[in-house]
Amino acid sequence: MRVSVIRKNIRFTPDSSRVVARYFMNGDQRTQKMVSRIMALDEKQTMLALEHTLREFASRHRNISRIFFRHCENIKGIIEGMQINYDGLSDERKMLIGSYCTMEYAIESAAFFNPSIVEDFDQLYLGQGEKRVIISFRATGEGHISSIVFRRAIIDKDNDLQMMKIGDHIDKAEIVHKSLYNKERFVKKLAEMHTPDKYSASIMQDLPEEFEYYALKDAVNRVLATNNISAEKKIALEEMTWLADSFYDLQFKHDSDITERVIFPISDSESRGIEDARFVRFIDDDKSEKIMATYTAYNGHTILPKLLSTENFYTFRVMPLHGNGALNKNLAVFPRKIKGKYAMLARVDGVNNYLMYSDRPTVWNNPVVIQEPRYPWEFTQVGNCGSPLWTEDGWLVITHGVGAMRRYCIGASLFDLDDPSKEIGRLSEPLLSPLENEREGYVPNVVYSCGAIIHNSSLILPYAVSDYSSTYGVVDMAELLHALKTK
């Protein structure tokens, strides 16, 4: 049974003017030569060079001088290794050095896709039929490095999006590393990552049951500094710090608009990108609420599923996911507990849809298959397109299927509220397939979503167009549920 979809006439496209000031390191030797050239300038020449740089770039970034200071601090060891008194440098010379360790990066220049939508915490001063929402996107720039960005909008009574103004600057968050780590859980995660125990055990055995971030970093760095270390051991030890760097908090300034906040790759585990965040508004048993999201951290050769949570979109807690069910992409948290336990969808084997339960939102084991490819448009794989949506008739799961010619389509399924392993119904035809004008992009023939909501008795479904841009569609819930319940 074909379900009708109203495609809205709005398109979110890449914008190369959206830039962040990113740390730039050109290698120790070239950096030393650069510092030497700056040190040869007198104070007047230093001031003139700095003024020229500030004149060109200060209007493009909030507090660029603070960024220059921070990036100069990053190479303090190199500067002091040149027998230069770092503390004796003038502020102007430090800022000038820092400017040469800075580059602009256009975070949205290549693609603006894989959207997810959630209700805003603030629903005051709205008209009838209106809802304030926050839409997240996977923004991709040079080198296919992905980050998370946000837009705020109001959905009106006609299900049209009224977009809020985008801020003038982009701010990266301040990072605060977790202070203590549990050794037992840390060792288990290393095993899940297939880090050889023969290399990690010598480090871990000397650490207490609760150890500090810098204690691990120092222990690993001491071993890495020794001569004749094998390449395999070096990789194993680097993976230990890679995992430690995956726990952190992010803090944005309160004078930034949500459209100016970017969650940019910070730790080594996500150095090549933060992919496909699936946001959901989670309501706990005590009625407290927070926004949670799963995403995939990628460093170029290994993926690490991670969880972030926030109660205000200013402070985010980021944690890696553990367990034999947290080994692949495509994880999505249910918006509430089921029989006292957290619930999660996953695509553990890359082919089928799985369900798992947990007492903790960061540990996921014993996944159970609840869906396998059934129809030709999903014969390659089937997975979720975001967190399940509660309805009186069951859990509505928007799915994706991959068929011939690696074409991605969007489908829908309905599962039992008390036991989501029981499938009530499933569309035999795609809910959305790429139209002719949606087939061209970075990855052709793809429509894909990372999260929808229900509003005005309608499914509001944002989706990506061939991994390049994004738009959204609206589906009548009565029609959709009728199709899903019709055997």
Secondary structure in CASP SS format (residue, H / E / C, confidence):
PFRMAT SS
TARGET T0000
AUTHOR 0000-0000-0000
METHOD secondary structure of the structure
MODEL  1
M C 1.00
R C 1.00
V C 1.00
S C 1.00
V C 1.00
I E 1.00
R E 1.00
K C 1.00
N C 1.00
I C 1.00
R C 1.00
F E 1.00
T C 1.00
P C 1.00
D C 1.00
S C 1.00
S C 1.00
R C 1.00
V E 1.00
V E 1.00
A E 1.00
R E 1.00
Y E 1.00
F C 1.00
M C 1.00
N C 1.00
G C 1.00
D H 1.00
Q H 1.00
R H 1.00
T H 1.00
Q H 1.00
K H 1.00
M H 1.00
V H 1.00
S H 1.00
R H 1.00
I H 1.00
M H 1.00
A C 1.00
L C 1.00
D C 1.00
E H 1.00
K H 1.00
Q H 1.00
T H 1.00
M H 1.00
L H 1.00
A H 1.00
L H 1.00
E H 1.00
H H 1.00
T H 1.00
L H 1.00
R H 1.00
E H 1.00
F H 1.00
A H 1.00
S H 1.00
R H 1.00
H C 1.00
R C 1.00
N C 1.00
I H 1.00
S H 1.00
R H 1.00
I H 1.00
F H 1.00
F H 1.00
R H 1.00
H H 1.00
C H 1.00
E H 1.00
N H 1.00
I C 1.00
K H 1.00
G H 1.00
I H 1.00
I H 1.00
E H 1.00
G H 1.00
M C 1.00
Q C 1.00
I C 1.00
N C 1.00
Y H 1.00
D H 1.00
G H 1.00
L C 1.00
S C 1.00
D H 1.00
E H 1.00
R H 1.00
K H 1.00
M H 1.00
L H 1.00
I H 1.00
G H 1.00
S H 1.00
Y H 1.00
C C 1.00
T E 1.00
M E 1.00
E E 1.00
Y E 1.00
A E 1.00
I C 1.00
E C 1.00
S C 1.00
A C 1.00
A E 1.00
F E 1.00
F E 1.00
N E 1.00
P E 1.00
S E 1.00
I E 1.00
V E 1.00
E E 1.00
D C 1.00
F C 1.00
D C 1.00
Q C 1.00
L C 1.00
Y C 1.00
L C 1.00
G C 1.00
Q C 1.00
G C 1.00
E C 1.00
K E 1.00
R E 1.00
V E 1.00
I E 1.00
I E 1.00
S E 1.00
F E 1.00
R E 1.00
A E 1.00
T E 1.00
G C 1.00
E H 1.00
G H 1.00
H H 1.00
I C 1.00
S E 1.00
S E 1.00
I E 1.00
V E 1.00
F E 1.00
R E 1.00
R E 1.00
A E 1.00
I E 1.00
I E 1.00
D C 1.00
K C 1.00
D C 1.00
N C 1.00
D C 1.00
L E 1.00
Q E 1.00
M E 1.00
M C 1.00
K C 1.00
I C 1.00
G C 1.00
D C 1.00
H C 1.00
I C 1.00
D E 1.00
K E 1.00
A C 1.00
E E 1.00
I E 1.00
V E 1.00
H E 1.00
K C 1.00
S C 1.00
L E 1.00
Y E 1.00
N E 1.00
K H 1.00
E H 1.00
R H 1.00
F H 1.00
V H 1.00
K H 1.00
K H 1.00
L H 1.00
A H 1.00
E H 1.00
M C 1.00
H C 1.00
T C 1.00
P C 1.00
D H 1.00
K H 1.00
Y H 1.00
S H 1.00
A H 1.00
S H 1.00
I H 1.00
M H 1.00
Q C 1.00
D C 1.00
L C 1.00
P C 1.00
E C 1.00
E E 1.00
F E 1.00
E E 1.00
Y H 1.00
Y H 1.00
A H 1.00
L H 1.00
K H 1.00
D H 1.00
A H 1.00
V H 1.00
N H 1.00
R H 1.00
V H 1.00
L H 1.00
A C 1.00
T C 1.00
N C 1.00
N C 1.00
I C 1.00
S C 1.00
A H 1.00
E H 1.00
K H 1.00
K H 1.00
I H 1.00
A H 1.00
L H 1.00
E H 1.00
E H 1.00
M H 1.00
T H 1.00
W H 1.00
L H 1.00
A H 1.00
D C 1.00
S C 1.00
F C 1.00
Y E 1.00
D E 1.00
L E 1.00
Q E 1.00
F C 1.00
K C 1.00
H C 1.00
D C 1.00
S C 1.00
D C 1.00
I H 1.00
T H 1.00
E H 1.00
R E 1.00
V E 1.00
I E 1.00
F C 1.00
P C 1.00
I C 1.00
S C 1.00
D H 1.00
S H 1.00
E H 1.00
S C 1.00
R C 1.00
G E 1.00
I E 1.00
E E 1.00
D E 1.00
A E 1.00
R E 1.00
F E 1.00
V E 1.00
R E 1.00
F E 1.00
I E 1.00
D C 1.00
D C 1.00
D C 1.00
K C 1.00
S C 1.00
E E 1.00
K E 1.00
I E 1.00
M E 1.00
A E 1.00
T E 1.00
Y E 1.00
T E 1.00
A E 1.00
Y E 1.00
N C 1.00
G C 1.00
H C 1.00
T C 1.00
I E 1.00
L E 1.00
P E 1.00
K E 1.00
L E 1.00
L E 1.00
S E 1.00
T E 1.00
E C 1.00
N C 1.00
F C 1.00
Y C 1.00
T E 1.00
F E 1.00
R E 1.00
V E 1.00
M E 1.00
P E 1.00
L C 1.00
H E 1.00
G C 1.00
N C 1.00
G C 1.00
A C 1.00
L C 1.00
N C 1.00
K C 1.00
N C 1.00
L C 1.00
A E 1.00
V E 1.00
F C 1.00
P C 1.00
R C 1.00
K C 1.00
I E 1.00
K C 1.00
G C 1.00
K E 1.00
Y E 1.00
A E 1.00
M E 1.00
L E 1.00
A E 1.00
R C 1.00
V C 1.00
D C 1.00
G C 1.00
V C 1.00
N C 1.00
N E 1.00
Y E 1.00
L E 1.00
M E 1.00
Y E 1.00
S E 1.00
D C 1.00
R C 1.00
P C 1.00
T C 1.00
V E 1.00
W C 1.00
N C 1.00
N C 1.00
P C 1.00
V E 1.00
V E 1.00
I E 1.00
Q E 1.00
E C 1.00
P C 1.00
R C 1.00
Y C 1.00
P H 1.00
W H 1.00
E H 1.00
F C 1.00
T C 1.00
Q E 1.00
V E 1.00
G E 1.00
N E 1.00
C C 1.00
G C 1.00
S C 1.00
P C 1.00
L E 1.00
W E 1.00
T E 1.00
E C 1.00
D C 1.00
G E 1.00
W E 1.00
L E 1.00
V E 1.00
I E 1.00
T E 1.00
H E 1.00
G E 1.00
V E 1.00
G C 1.00
A H 1.00
M H 1.00
R H 1.00
R C 1.00
Y E 1.00
C E 1.00
I E 1.00
G E 1.00
A E 1.00
S E 1.00
L E 1.00
F E 1.00
D C 1.00
L C 1.00
D C 1.00
D C 1.00
P C 1.00
S C 1.00
K C 1.00
E E 1.00
I E 1.00
G E 1.00
R E 1.00
L C 1.00
S C 1.00
E C 1.00
P C 1.00
L C 1.00
L E 1.00
S C 1.00
P C 1.00
L C 1.00
E H 1.00
N H 1.00
E H 1.00
R C 1.00
E C 1.00
G C 1.00
Y C 1.00
V C 1.00
P C 1.00
N C 1.00
V E 1.00
V E 1.00
Y E 1.00
S C 1.00
C C 1.00
G C 1.00
A C 1.00
I E 1.00
I E 1.00
H E 1.00
N C 1.00
S C 1.00
S E 1.00
L E 1.00
I E 1.00
L E 1.00
P E 1.00
Y E 1.00
A E 1.00
V E 1.00
S C 1.00
D C 1.00
Y C 1.00
S E 1.00
S E 1.00
T E 1.00
Y E 1.00
G E 1.00
V E 1.00
V E 1.00
D E 1.00
M H 1.00
A H 1.00
E H 1.00
L H 1.00
L H 1.00
H H 1.00
A H 1.00
L H 1.00
K H 1.00
T C 1.00
K C 1.00
END
